[in-house]
Amino acid sequence: MVPCGNHRPLDDLARYSKGIAADPRFDVVGVITRPDAPTGRGRKLTPSPVKATALELGLPVIDLEPRSPEFMEALNNLHADIAAVIAYGNILPKNVLDAVPMGWYNLHFSNLPKWRDAAPRQRAIWAGRPITGADLFKSARAGRWPDRRFLTSD
């Protein structure tokens, strides 16, 4: 398995992934995330929480542009069977999707397609929606709509 993502809500997931990486039921072969980005007033290059956790655990990290040949080479070298995507922020090209045999599964913390901005759950609640949820789907260029799980905002 290769987790793929960048930032919140992955701050907590990055910490949780320490348990996943230590669990013998999972074989985490590496992590995909964005390149280090300038943050704060000093604009210091800072790794994503996912990258920081992966490096702490000694896992390989891919932080390259998904359309680059170097990304494909690094991905193929991981020999991942399945990928979990949360808050990655890049559209994966077909050759990348096809490189992982069991597919890429994306968890989006809102109901698509309406709520998909930077704060989808909050926007749904502010709009007075009594129900929100999360969509889980297999990433593909074309395919069926996500499986849905609904949560009330009470």
N, C-alpha and C positions, 0 to 999 in steps of 0.2 A: 504494500500500500504506500501511496505517496500523498500526503496532505498538501494542499495548495491554497494559499491565502496570504493576506497582508496585515490587517489591522483589526481594530474593533469590529466585530465582537471576538476577534481572535486573540486579544490580550489574555482573556481567561482560557480560551481554547489552547493557547500556546502553553500555559501552565498545566492544563489538564493533559496535554499531549505527553508530558513526562510519564504519566501513568500508562498511557497507551503504548509508548515506546518500550516500557518495561514489562508490559503484559505479553506473555508467551503466545497468546491467541493472535497477536498482530505482528506482522513483520514490516515495520516501517523502514523502507529502504532509502528514504531521502525526503526532502521538503522542497516545494516550489514556492517562491515568494518574489516580491518586487526587489529591484536593486535598492541599496541604501539611499536614503533621501535626506536632503537638508532640512533640519528642524531647529526650532527655537530662534532666539535673536541672533545668535552667533552663526546660524545656518550650518551647523556642524552635521556632517554626514552621519546618519544614525540607521542601524539595521531595524527592520520590522521586528516586532515581538516574536513572530514565528521564526525568523532567521536566528535571533539571539538564542531562543530556546533550542533550536536544532543544533547550533554550534556548541552549546553547553552539553548537549547529549551526544556530541560526536557524530551527528548525522550529516550526510552530504547535503548541500544546499544548491539549488538552481535558482539564480536571481538574474536571469538573462531575458531578453526580449523573445517572446514565444515564436515569433516568425523567423528567428535567426537559425542558421544551420548549427551553431554552437549549442543552442537550446535543445534541438532534436538529438544531437549527439549525446549531450548530458542525460537527457531523458532516456534514450535507448540504453545507456550504460547502467541505469538504475534497475532495469528489468522489472519494472512495476507491473503488477497484474491489474490493479484498480487504483483510482485516484478519487480523493474527496476534496471538493472545492467549496470554500467559504470566503466570501469577500475578497476575491482575487483582483477583480477590476480589469481584466484583460479578456478579450475574445480569443478563444483558442482556435487556430486554424484546423482544417480537416485532417491534415497529416499528423498533427499533435493528438487530436481526438482518436485517430485510428491506431496510434502507437501503443495504447494501453489496452490490452485484450478484453478485460471485463468492463472497461468504460470509465468515464468521468462522471461522478455523481455530485450535483451541485445543491447545496442547502442555501436557500435565500430566505432571510428572516422577515418575509412579508408575503402577501398574496399578489402574485404577478397577474397581469402586467401593470395594474394601476399603481401600486405602491412599490416603487423601485429606486427611490432617490437615496440620499445619504442617511436619512432617518425614517425609514418606511413605517415602522410600528408606531412611532410617535406621531407621524403625519396622519395615520389612519385614526388614531385616538383623537387628535385635535380636530379632525374632520367629523367627529361624532359617530364614527363607525363602532357599533357595539361588539363586533367580532373582528379579530385579526388572526394572523396565523403564520405559518412557514410553509414554503414550497420546497419539495425535494424532487429532483428530476435528474434523469440521465442526460448529460449534455450531448447534443447532436445538432447537425445543421438543420434537420427537420425531424420532427417526431411528435409523439403524443404529449399532451399537456401534463404538467406536474401532478404528482400525488399531493393531496392537500391535508393539512392538519390545522384545525381551527382552534383559536383560543378566545375566550371572552375578555373584554377589557375591564371587567369588574374587579 
